Amino acid sequence: MLTWQLKLPELRCKESGRIILVLKEVVCCISLLTCLKETESFSLDLRLLIMGSQSLFLTEICRSVSTSFVILLASQTSFMDLRWIRLLNVRAYTLYEPYGVVGLITPWNYPLDMAIWKLSPAIAAGNTVVLKPSEKTPLTCLEFGRLVKEAGFPPGVINILSGSGATGGALSAHKDVDRVAFTGSGPTGRKVLRAAADSNLKMCTLELGGKSPLIIFPDCDIEQAVEAASNAIFFNMGQVCCAGSRLFLHKDIYEQFIQKLVERVSFEVVGDPYDFMTTFGPIVDEIQLKRVLGYLEKAKQENLKLVTGGKRMDRKGYYVEPTIFRDVDDNSTLAKEEIFGPVLCVMKSFSTLEEVIERANCTCYGLAAGVFSNNVHIVEQVVKKLKAGTVWINNYNTGFAHLPFGGFKESGFGRDLGEEAIYEFLICKSVIQKTFTHSSRL
């Protein structure tokens, strides 16, 4: 660990460049993985449980490569604050140093992507890591680890430990772990935070759930907004932390928009994730399937108005129909709790800017939000007043590796991606030095 910390940043960057080569190697292995389809557990983890289509797998790999590239370039900095303070015979400055051993706990919905989001800045900053992937999808990271080792990466810097939730708990509570970064559900995030506090009061980064609002004003490009609204919730079958699961429509376009949205959803191609034509695949496992179906049953109990979908598909696998409810009240269970499935709540229509901002913010979450409007004044007001870590304007779920990602409120704290991610894994040290006089001797 100490050897890695003491390496010059530019040397760590050179070593870390091997990760990019590893990820490129993964891309080259896609055709091989297709041939391994008969090996069900292997193929399910690497393909089916990562996403609902092969095209999404390619997207995730490319995003992982770009994230690593941007963050590793940033790691060439010296992590010294160059704003020197000189007063009489004293100079003062700050140093940013690695924490030491960092525990990384990642989710199942994007197992490779989320691992790279956390691993890259952690090692670029000079830390060593213990990565614990989700027990639902461990093979992706284990295969990544094998390739890292094969690439000749320094031993002991990247360590991958698979296991159940108890393994993540042990990692969070371990006194020799200096920092923890977690992505997952709110309840599990609280357990991580308690374990960190009860052990050695280690720092935590938490990226938790969301109930993200997407607001549509009548002056926008309706066709573009319909496409974005569909992708915002049905991409990866709604198993996305920043899914646009609450749709707010202005009263002047309410009926028109819902009609077009239902038409758009009808074009989703449900099928085998190995088929490149598939755009809508299965839920990750039976546990998550039952959770989603439980919310659909709750919707019946609350007499929500079903527009389309609403049940499990009559086919092999954990498939749930793309589901849309309309005229959903802000206090409905489905409007308040994260479902993590292909279920969209089209909220009751809004009339004014002030009304929709207040309603959009009426949630314990604050991970992301979106707005569609061609009115600059409206956009400025919405961006300023929405309580969310990311706000998309006339698009949704577009990401860039150099922009930080994280939430407000119960969506967590800390940031992934960008320069900010590196500083999450650095601790600041202030140095005040009395300058030597001419008579000073060694």
C-alpha positions in Angstrom: 0.0 0.0 0.0 2.7 2.5 1.0 4.7 1.8 -2.1 1.7 2.8 -4.3 1.0 5.9 -2.2 4.6 7.1 -2.5 4.8 6.8 -6.3 4.8 10.1 -8.1 1.4 10.9 -9.6 2.7 10.7 -13.2 4.1 7.2 -12.5 0.7 6.1 -10.9 -1.0 7.4 -14.0 1.4 5.4 -16.3 0.7 2.2 -14.3 -3.1 2.9 -14.2 -3.1 3.2 -18.0 -3.1 -0.6 -18.0 -6.7 -0.4 -16.8 -7.7 1.2 -20.1 -5.9 -1.6 -22.0 -7.8 -4.1 -19.9 -11.2 -2.5 -20.7 -10.3 -2.5 -24.4 -9.5 -6.2 -24.0 -13.0 -6.7 -22.6 -14.5 -5.1 -25.7 -12.5 -7.5 -27.8 -13.9 -10.4 -25.8 -17.6 -9.7 -26.6 -17.7 -12.1 -29.5 -16.1 -14.7 -27.2 -18.8 -14.1 -24.6 -21.5 -14.7 -27.2 -20.0 -18.1 -27.9 -20.1 -18.9 -24.1 -23.9 -18.5 -24.1 -24.3 -22.1 -23.1 -22.4 -21.4 -19.8 -25.5 -19.9 -18.2 -24.1 -18.5 -15.0 -21.2 -16.9 -16.7 -23.2 -15.4 -19.5 -26.1 -14.3 -17.3 -23.7 -12.3 -15.1 -21.7 -10.7 -17.8 -24.5 -10.1 -20.2 -28.1 -10.6 -19.0 -27.7 -9.0 -15.5 -25.7 -6.1 -16.8 -28.4 -4.8 -19.1 -31.2 -5.7 -21.4 -29.4 -5.6 -24.7 -26.0 -6.1 -26.2 -25.9 -2.5 -27.4 -26.1 -1.4 -23.8 -23.1 -3.6 -22.9 -21.1 -1.9 -25.6 -22.2 1.5 -24.2 -21.1 0.6 -20.7 -17.7 -0.5 -21.8 -17.1 2.7 -23.8 -18.2 4.8 -20.9 -15.9 2.9 -18.6 -12.9 3.5 -20.9 -13.6 7.2 -21.2 -14.1 7.6 -17.5 -10.8 5.9 -16.8 -9.0 8.1 -19.4 -10.3 11.4 -18.1 -9.7 10.6 -14.4 -6.2 9.1 -15.0 -5.2 12.3 -16.9 -6.3 14.3 -13.9 -4.2 12.1 -11.6 -1.0 13.5 -13.1 -1.5 16.6 -10.9 0.7 16.8 -7.8 -2.2 17.3 -5.4 -0.5 20.3 -3.8 -2.4 23.6 -3.4 0.0 26.1 -5.0 -1.6 29.1 -3.4 1.3 29.8 -1.1 0.7 32.1 1.9 3.7 34.1 3.0 3.7 36.1 6.2 6.9 37.4 7.8 9.1 34.3 8.1 6.3 31.8 7.7 4.9 30.1 4.6 1.8 27.9 4.5 0.3 25.5 2.0 -1.9 22.5 1.7 -1.2 18.9 0.6 -3.7 16.4 -0.6 -2.8 12.9 0.4 -4.4 9.5 -0.2 -6.5 8.0 2.7 -4.8 4.6 2.4 -7.1 1.5 2.1 -10.4 2.3 0.5 -13.5 0.0 0.4 -15.6 0.2 -2.7 -19.1 -1.4 -2.7 -20.8 -1.4 -6.0 -24.3 -2.3 -7.3 -25.6 -4.8 -9.8 -27.3 -2.6 -12.4 -24.0 -1.5 -14.0 -21.4 -3.8 -12.4 -18.4 -2.8 -14.6 -19.3 0.9 -15.0 -19.9 1.5 -11.3 -16.7 -0.3 -10.4 -14.6 1.9 -12.8 -16.4 5.1 -11.6 -15.0 4.4 -8.1 -11.9 2.5 -8.7 -10.2 4.9 -11.2 -10.2 8.0 -8.9 -9.3 6.0 -5.8 -6.1 4.5 -7.3 -5.3 7.6 -9.2 -5.2 9.4 -5.9 -2.8 6.9 -4.5 -5.1 4.6 -2.5 -5.2 0.9 -2.6 -8.7 -0.6 -2.9 -10.8 -3.5 -1.9 -13.7 -3.8 -4.4 -16.8 -5.7 -3.3 -19.2 -6.1 -6.3 -22.9 -7.1 -5.8 -23.6 -10.7 -5.1 -26.1 -10.6 -8.0 -23.3 -9.8 -10.5 -19.9 -10.7 -9.2 -18.4 -12.4 -12.3 -18.0 -9.2 -14.3 -15.6 -7.7 -11.7 -13.8 -11.0 -11.1 -13.1 -11.3 -14.8 -12.0 -7.7 -14.8 -9.6 -8.5 -11.9 -8.2 -11.4 -13.8 -7.4 -9.2 -16.7 -5.9 -6.5 -14.5 -3.6 -9.1 -13.0 -2.8 -10.4 -16.5 -1.9 -6.9 -17.6 0.8 -6.7 -15.0 -0.8 -4.1 -12.7 1.1 -3.8 -9.4 -0.1 -6.5 -7.0 -2.1 -5.5 -4.0 -3.3 -2.2 -5.3 -6.6 -3.6 -6.7 -8.2 -6.3 -4.6 -11.7 -7.8 -5.5 -13.7 -9.6 -2.9 -17.0 -11.1 -3.8 -19.7 -12.1 -1.2 -23.1 -11.3 0.2 -24.2 -8.1 1.9 -22.5 -9.3 5.1 -19.2 -9.0 3.2 -19.9 -5.3 2.5 -20.9 -4.8 6.1 -17.6 -6.3 7.3 -15.7 -4.1 4.9 -17.5 -1.0 6.1 -16.8 -1.9 9.8 -13.2 -2.9 9.3 -10.8 -0.6 11.3 -8.0 -1.0 8.8 -10.2 0.5 6.0 -9.8 4.2 5.9 -12.6 5.2 3.6 -15.7 3.7 2.0 -17.5 4.5 -1.2 -20.9 2.9 -1.8 -23.6 2.9 -4.5 -26.9 1.2 -3.8 -30.1 1.5 -2.0 -30.9 4.0 0.8 -31.4 1.4 3.5 -28.1 -0.4 2.7 -26.4 3.0 2.5 -27.5 3.8 6.1 -26.1 0.4 7.2 -22.7 1.3 5.6 -22.8 4.7 7.3 -23.5 3.3 10.7 -20.8 0.6 10.4 -18.3 3.3 9.3 -19.2 5.5 12.2 -19.2 2.7 14.8 -15.8 1.4 13.7 -13.1 4.1 13.1 -15.4 6.9 12.0 -14.2 6.6 8.5 -15.3 8.9 5.7 -18.0 7.8 3.3 -19.3 8.6 -0.1 -22.9 7.4 -0.7 -24.7 7.4 -4.0 -28.2 6.2 -3.2 -31.6 6.1 -4.8 -33.8 8.6 -6.6 -37.3 9.5 -7.6 -36.3 11.9 -10.3 -38.7 14.4 -11.8 -38.9 15.1 -15.6 -40.8 18.4 -16.3 -42.3 19.0 -19.7 -43.5 22.5 -20.7 -45.7 23.1 -23.8 -43.2 25.2 -25.7 -40.7 22.4 -26.1 -40.1 20.0 -29.0 -42.8 17.4 -28.1 -41.5 14.6 -30.2 -38.0 14.9 -28.7 -39.5 15.1 -25.2 -41.5 12.0 -25.7 -38.5 10.0 -26.8 -36.5 11.3 -23.8 -39.3 10.6 -21.3 -39.5 7.0 -22.6 -35.8 6.4 -22.4 -35.6 8.1 -19.0 -37.7 5.4 -17.3 -37.5 2.3 -19.6 -33.8 2.3 -20.3 -32.3 -0.7 -18.6 -35.9 -1.6 -17.6 -36.0 1.3 -15.1 -33.1 -0.2 -13.1 -31.3 3.1 -13.0 -30.7 5.2 -9.9 -31.5 8.5 -11.8 -34.5 7.1 -13.8 -37.0 9.7 -14.6 -39.8 8.0 -12.8 -42.0 11.0 -12.1 -43.2 12.8 -15.2 -44.8 16.3 -14.8 -46.8 17.4 -17.8 -48.3 20.9 -18.4 -52.1 20.8 -18.6 -52.1 22.1 -22.2 -50.2 19.0 -23.5 -51.3 16.4 -21.0 -53.5 14.2 -23.1 -51.5 14.6 -26.3 -48.2 13.7 -24.6 -49.6 10.6 -22.9 -51.0 9.4 -26.2 -47.7 9.8 -28.0 -45.8 8.3 -25.1 -47.9 5.1 -25.2 -47.2 4.9 -29.0 -43.5 5.2 -28.4 -43.5 2.5 -25.7 -45.3 0.1 -28.1 -42.1 0.1 -30.2 -40.0 -1.4 -27.4 -38.6 -4.7 -28.6 -38.9 -7.2 -25.8 -36.6 -10.2 -26.1 -33.5 -12.2 -25.6 -30.7 -9.9 -24.4 -28.3 -11.6 -26.8 -30.3 -10.3 -29.7 -29.0 -6.9 -30.9 -32.6 -5.9 -31.8 -33.7 -6.2 -28.2 -34.4 -2.9 -26.4 -36.2 -4.2 -23.4 -35.0 -7.1 -21.4 -35.7 -8.8 -18.0 -35.6 -7.6 -14.4 -32.3 -8.7 -12.7 -33.7 -11.5 -10.6 -36.8 -13.0 -8.8 -36.2 -10.8 -5.7 -36.4 -7.6 -7.7 -39.2 -9.0 -9.8 -41.3 -9.5 -6.7 -40.5 -6.0 -5.5 -41.7 -4.5 -8.8 -44.9 -6.6 -8.8 -45.5 -5.6 -5.2 -45.7 -2.0 -6.3 -48.0 -2.8 -9.2 -50.3 -4.5 -6.6 -50.0 -1.4 -4.4 -51.1 0.7 -7.4 -54.3 -1.4 -7.7 -55.0 -0.9 -4.0 -54.6 2.9 -4.4 -56.8 2.8 -7.6 -54.2 4.4 -9.8 -55.2 4.9 -13.4 -53.3 2.4 -15.5 -52.5 3.5 -19.1 -50.4 0.5 -20.3 -48.6 -2.5 -18.9 -49.1 -3.3 -15.3 -48.3 -7.0 -15.1 -45.7 -9.7 -15.6 -45.2 -10.8 -19.1 -46.3 -14.3 -20.1 -42.9 -15.6 -21.2 -39.8 -17.3 -19.7 -37.7 -15.0 -17.5 -38.3 -12.1 -15.1 -40.0 -9.8 -17.6 -42.4 -7.0 -16.5 -44.4 -5.0 -19.0 -43.4 -1.3 -19.5 -46.0 0.3 -17.3 -47.5 3.8 -17.2 -49.9 5.3 -14.6 -51.5 8.7 -15.1 -53.0 11.3 -12.9 -50.9 10.1 -10.0 -51.2 12.1 -6.8 -48.0 13.4 -5.2 -48.7 11.5 -2.0 -49.1 8.1 -3.7 -46.8 5.3 -2.6 -45.6 4.9 -6.2 -44.8 8.6 -6.4 -42.8 8.7 -3.2 -40.8 5.4 -3.2 -38.1 4.2 -5.5 -39.4 1.1 -7.5 -36.3 0.4 -9.6 -38.3 -1.1 -12.4 -40.1 -0.1 -15.6 -42.9 1.8 -13.9 -43.7 5.5 -14.8 -45.9 7.8 -12.8 -47.3 10.5 -14.9 -48.2 13.0 -12.2 -51.3 15.2 -12.1 -50.9 18.1 -14.6 -49.4 21.4 -13.5 -50.3 24.9 -14.5 -47.6 27.2 -13.3 -43.8 27.2 -12.9 -43.9 27.8 -9.2 -46.3 24.9 -8.7 -44.3 22.3 -10.6 -41.0 23.3 -8.9 -42.6 22.9 -5.5 -44.1 19.5 -6.4 -40.9 18.2 -8.1 -39.0 19.0 -5.0 -41.5 17.3 -2.8 -39.5 14.1 -2.3 -36.8 12.9 0.1 -34.5 12.3 -2.9 -32.4 14.6 -5.0 -30.3 12.7 -7.4 -31.4 14.1 -10.8 -34.0 16.0 -12.6 -34.9 17.1 -16.2 -36.8 19.9 -17.9 -37.9 20.4 -21.4 -38.6 24.0 -22.5 -37.3 26.5 -25.1 -37.9 29.4 -22.8 -34.6 30.6 -21.3 -36.4 32.2 -18.3 -38.2 29.0 -17.4 -35.1 26.9 -17.8 -33.0 29.3 -15.6 -35.6 29.2 -12.8 -36.0 25.5 -12.9 -32.3 24.8 -12.8 -31.8 27.2 -9.9 -34.7 25.9 -7.8 -34.6 22.2 -8.3 -32.9 20.3 -5.5 -31.0 17.7 -7.5 -27.3 16.9 -8.1 -27.8 16.8 -11.9 -30.3 18.7 -14.0 -30.7 17.9 -17.7 -32.2 20.5 -20.1 -33.9 19.3 -23.2 -32.3 15.8 -22.8 -32.1 13.2 -20.1 -29.5 10.8 -18.7 -26.7 12.2 -20.8 -23.4 11.7 -19.0 -19.8 12.9 -19.4 -16.8 11.5 -17.5 -15.5 15.0 -16.6 -18.7 16.1 -14.9 -19.3 15.1 -11.3 -22.4 12.9 -10.4 -24.1 12.6 -7.1 -27.1 13.6 -5.1 -28.8 16.0 -2.6 -30.8 15.0 0.4 -31.4 11.2 0.9 -29.8 10.5 -2.5 -26.5 10.6 -0.7 -23.4 12.8 -0.6 -20.0 12.9 -2.3 -19.4 12.8 -6.0 -18.4 10.2 -8.7 -16.7 11.3 -11.9 -14.8 14.4 -12.8 -12.0 16.1 -10.8 -14.3 16.1 -7.8 -14.2 12.3 -7.6 -10.4 12.3 -7.1 -10.7 14.7 -4.2 -13.2 12.4 -2.6 -10.3 10.0 -2.2 -7.8 12.6 -0.9 -7.5 14.1 2.6 -6.3 17.6 3.0 -3.2 18.4 5.2 -2.3 22.0 6.1 1.4 22.7 6.4 2.8 25.8 8.1 6.6 26.2 7.9 8.8 28.7 9.6 11.5 29.7 7.1 15.1 29.0 7.9 17.4 31.9 8.7 20.8 32.2 7.2 22.4 30.8 10.3 20.3 27.6 10.2 22.3 24.4 9.9 21.4 20.9 8.8 
